């Protein structure tokens, strides 16, 4: 799966030189993040205008429409994570109302899909990592802060400053004992 500054999103297969599917054409908002769900049957694309779009991967048309597309953040959606069986999605980004980390239910109508919004990261959340064993979300922000959320209780557990500049990367070890942060500095 490839995404570009011009907004295009294409899927390739290792053994074929040509693209299998073009999910988005050039001329859309820049792609900020994309992932496959754990089952490999869906892919999601976040963009610089605050949207998250999700497609079924087994498309037979050359330019399929997403089965779900909604604006998660008013300025930009920087990252997202599929939670559980992909019916729950967490997003990070920047919104005018400071709700920069959100939980969404993909099985309900778009007007009711926001489950919870966390007010955190004054200038926006840049990255997000889901820890399934502990049911935690870890987010990094533009000012170097890390927030840890309990998604079961829908509350912030910890906030601390890890860096002097924007957090650009988060990684979690497989046993979920440690996480690592990387910054713009």
C-alpha positions as CSV (number, residue, x, y, z in Angstrom):
1,X,0.0,0.0,0.0
2,X,1.5,3.4,-1.0
3,X,0.3,6.9,-0.2
4,X,1.7,10.1,-1.6
5,X,1.9,13.9,-1.0
6,X,-0.5,14.3,-4.0
7,X,-3.1,12.2,-2.1
8,X,-3.0,9.1,-4.2
9,X,-3.2,5.7,-2.6
10,X,-2.4,2.5,-4.6
11,X,-2.1,-1.1,-3.7
12,X,0.5,-3.5,-5.2
13,X,1.3,-7.2,-4.9
14,X,4.9,-8.4,-4.6
15,X,4.8,-10.5,-7.7
16,X,3.1,-8.1,-10.1
17,X,4.7,-5.0,-11.6
18,X,1.4,-3.1,-12.0
19,X,-0.8,-1.7,-9.3
20,X,-3.8,-3.9,-8.3
21,X,-6.1,-1.0,-7.2
22,X,-6.0,2.7,-7.0
23,X,-8.0,3.6,-3.9
24,X,-7.5,7.4,-4.3
25,X,-6.4,9.5,-7.3
26,X,-3.9,12.4,-7.1
27,X,-5.5,15.7,-6.2
28,X,-6.7,14.7,-2.8
29,X,-5.3,15.8,0.6
30,X,-1.8,14.5,1.4
31,X,-1.7,11.0,2.9
32,X,-0.5,11.2,6.6
33,X,-0.8,7.5,7.6
34,X,-2.2,4.2,6.3
35,X,-2.5,0.7,7.8
36,X,-4.1,-2.6,7.1
37,X,-6.2,-4.0,9.9
38,X,-5.0,-7.1,11.8
39,X,-7.1,-9.5,9.6
40,X,-5.7,-7.9,6.4
41,X,-9.1,-7.4,4.8
42,X,-9.4,-3.6,5.3
43,X,-7.1,-0.7,4.9
44,X,-7.4,2.8,6.3
45,X,-6.0,6.1,5.1
46,X,-5.7,9.3,7.1
47,X,-5.1,12.6,5.5
48,X,-4.1,16.2,6.0
49,X,-7.6,17.6,5.8
50,X,-8.7,15.5,8.9
51,X,-10.4,12.6,7.1
52,X,-10.1,8.9,7.7
53,X,-11.3,6.6,4.9
54,X,-11.5,2.8,5.1
55,X,-11.8,0.4,2.2
56,X,-12.4,-3.4,1.8
57,X,-9.1,-4.7,0.3
58,X,-10.7,-7.4,-1.9
59,X,-12.0,-4.9,-4.4
60,X,-12.5,-5.9,-8.0
61,X,-13.0,-2.4,-9.4
62,X,-10.0,-0.3,-10.4
63,X,-11.2,2.8,-8.4
64,X,-13.3,1.6,-5.5
65,X,-15.2,3.9,-3.1
66,X,-14.4,3.7,0.6
67,X,-17.1,2.0,2.7
68,X,-16.5,4.6,5.4
69,X,-15.1,8.1,5.2
70,X,-15.5,10.8,7.8
71,X,-13.8,13.9,9.1
72,X,-12.2,12.9,12.4
73,X,-10.3,16.2,13.1
74,X,-11.0,19.7,11.9
75,X,-7.5,20.4,10.8
76,X,-5.6,17.1,10.1
77,X,-5.7,13.4,11.0
78,X,-2.1,12.5,11.6
79,X,-2.4,8.8,12.8
80,X,-4.9,6.1,13.6
81,X,-5.1,2.6,15.0
82,X,-7.6,-0.2,14.4
83,X,-8.8,-1.4,17.8
84,X,-10.2,-5.0,18.4
85,X,-11.8,-6.4,15.2
86,X,-11.6,-3.1,13.3
87,X,-15.0,-1.9,14.4
88,X,-13.3,0.5,16.8
89,X,-10.8,3.0,15.6
90,X,-8.6,5.5,17.4
91,X,-7.4,8.7,15.7
92,X,-4.9,11.4,16.5
93,X,-4.7,14.8,14.9
94,X,-5.4,18.4,15.3
95,X,-8.8,19.9,15.9
96,X,-10.0,23.5,16.7
97,X,-11.7,22.2,19.9
98,X,-8.6,20.5,21.2
99,X,-10.1,17.0,20.9
100,X,-6.9,15.6,19.4
101,X,-7.3,11.9,20.3
102,X,-10.6,10.3,19.6
103,X,-12.3,6.9,19.6
104,X,-14.8,6.0,16.8
105,X,-17.3,3.2,16.3
106,X,-17.4,2.2,12.6
107,X,-20.6,0.2,13.0
108,X,-22.9,3.2,13.7
109,X,-24.0,6.1,11.6
110,X,-21.3,8.8,11.0
111,X,-23.2,11.3,13.1
112,X,-23.1,9.1,16.2
113,X,-19.7,7.4,15.6
114,X,-17.6,9.5,18.0
115,X,-17.5,7.4,21.2
116,X,-15.1,9.6,23.2
117,X,-12.8,12.6,22.5
118,X,-9.8,13.3,24.8
119,X,-8.7,16.9,25.3
120,X,-4.9,16.7,25.2
121,X,-1.9,17.9,23.2
122,X,-2.5,21.6,22.9
123,X,-1.1,21.9,19.3
124,X,-2.3,18.5,18.1
125,X,-1.4,14.8,18.5
126,X,1.1,13.6,16.0
127,X,1.3,9.8,16.6
128,X,-0.7,7.0,18.2
129,X,0.1,3.5,19.4
130,X,-2.4,0.9,20.7
131,X,-1.4,-1.6,23.4
132,X,-4.0,-4.4,23.1
133,X,-3.0,-6.4,26.1
134,X,-3.4,-3.5,28.4
135,X,-6.2,-1.7,26.4
136,X,-4.1,1.5,26.4
137,X,-3.5,4.2,23.8
138,X,-0.3,6.1,23.8
139,X,-0.2,9.4,21.9
140,X,2.6,11.8,21.2
141,X,2.1,15.5,20.6
142,X,3.7,18.5,18.8
143,X,5.2,19.9,22.0
144,X,6.9,16.6,23.0
145,X,4.3,15.3,25.4
146,X,3.2,11.7,25.8
147,X,-0.3,10.8,27.0
148,X,-1.4,7.4,28.0
149,X,-5.1,6.6,27.9
150,X,-7.2,3.7,29.4
151,X,-9.7,3.1,26.6
152,X,-11.9,0.9,28.8
153,X,-12.4,3.7,31.4
154,X,-12.0,6.5,28.8
155,X,-9.6,8.5,30.8
156,X,-6.1,9.9,30.7
157,X,-3.8,7.9,33.0
158,X,-0.5,9.7,32.6
159,X,0.9,12.8,30.8
160,X,4.6,13.6,30.7
161,X,7.1,15.5,28.5
162,X,9.4,13.1,26.7
163,X,11.0,15.6,24.2
164,X,11.5,19.3,23.6
165,X,10.1,19.0,20.0
166,X,7.3,17.1,18.3
167,X,7.0,13.3,18.9
168,X,7.3,11.7,15.4
169,X,7.4,8.0,16.2
170,X,6.1,5.5,18.8
171,X,7.0,1.8,19.0
172,X,5.8,-0.8,21.4
173,X,7.6,-4.0,22.2
174,X,5.6,-7.3,21.7
175,X,5.3,-8.0,25.4
176,X,4.0,-4.4,26.0
177,X,6.6,-3.9,28.8
178,X,8.2,-0.9,27.1
179,X,7.5,1.8,24.5
180,X,10.0,4.0,22.7
181,X,9.5,7.5,21.4
182,X,11.3,9.4,18.6
183,X,11.2,13.1,18.1
184,X,11.9,15.7,15.5
185,X,15.1,16.7,17.4
